[in-house]
């Protein structure tokens, strides 16, 4: 009998052929009483609302399919996550769904998973440097960045020639592969206005290595924004802040409010975001954060659960991107979902069914 890993190679070949033809810390364990198998789920942190939602949603979808689940959270500690995944491998799970904390720290433990014929699905954050990543599920991450940039461009009237405006740039964690996709997507649209001087970065901090925010931490972003305001904005006003994530957005908003921005002072700058976390949606409703990018995590969880189910039952998982996501060793076949821009004008219908009216009060 062929091993599961060999079977995955056959599935990958079938996917390639099909696309060619068509292209022209905390552990919880649940059981539904089924014998379909057990799937390990490793999420990065409990500090963010979105990852709690992801974990619960993946567990729910897998249990509905008849699987047992083991859910662990690494609490932003790469070494802890490596140990957790290792324990899941030793416990003999049938598949792994992993949202990495550090996209390069898992290579050794993934080799152990491969040796045990355990397929690996990289969840939302692409794991780099390993041949033992079988599939990837995420959103169109460059589109996320483009939606953030498009919002800034429209609100400032840049296409109408308005300006110059002062802008500061923030990016995600340097060890998250998605960070570059978000940033590149944004800069693809913003760079022409930086070149024409309609947008000015007074801090001078524009390269990706200068604007990243370790672990996507809001407090870290707040400190950096405070430093920038103190050093570069004496007598000047910041008009827009490119923020890739809601937690960072609330951090930079806290910083600018400390420097006299708000209802009783200077107008708050345009501040983008991502994930439509409840605190940020409420901030948008209150007229503070300007925009966020909504990614339906329930859909992402469903895709991951379907993919795991297909792999374990010998079916070809559905993908829609074959070569766009290279992890340094291989092209990882992927399924990408589409995000949606949210602001005060559309939150009530874009997020209908995701939050209740009571939650948004």
HELIX and SHEET records of a PDB file:
HELIX    1   1 UNK A    4  UNK A   23  1                                  20    
HELIX    2   2 UNK A   49  UNK A   64  1                                  16    
HELIX    3   3 UNK A   78  UNK A   90  1                                  13    
HELIX    4   4 UNK A  107  UNK A  115  1                                   9    
HELIX    5   5 UNK A  141  UNK A  156  1                                  16    
HELIX    6   6 UNK A  158  UNK A  160  5                                   3    
HELIX    7   7 UNK A  178  UNK A  195  1                                  18    
HELIX    8   8 UNK A  208  UNK A  211  1                                   4    
HELIX    9   9 UNK A  214  UNK A  216  5                                   3    
HELIX   10  10 UNK A  218  UNK A  232  1                                  15    
HELIX   11  11 UNK A  246  UNK A  258  1                                  13    
HELIX   12  12 UNK A  278  UNK A  285  1                                   8    
HELIX   13  13 UNK A  297  UNK A  312  1                                  16    
HELIX   14  14 UNK A  347  UNK A  350  1                                   4    
SHEET    1   A 7 UNK A  27  UNK A  30  0                                        
SHEET    2   A 7 UNK A  68  UNK A  73 -1                                        
SHEET    3   A 7 UNK A  38  UNK A  43  1                                        
SHEET    4   A 7 UNK A  95  UNK A  98  1                                        
SHEET    5   A 7 UNK A 119  UNK A 123  1                                        
SHEET    6   A 7 UNK A 135  UNK A 139  1                                        
SHEET    7   A 7 UNK A 334  UNK A 337  1                                        
SHEET    1   B 4 UNK A 199  UNK A 200  0                                        
SHEET    2   B 4 UNK A 165  UNK A 169  1                                        
SHEET    3   B 4 UNK A 240  UNK A 242  1                                        
SHEET    4   B 4 UNK A 270  UNK A 271  1                                        
SHEET    1   C 2 UNK A 291  UNK A 294  0                                        
SHEET    2   C 2 UNK A 340  UNK A 343 -1                                        
END                                                                             
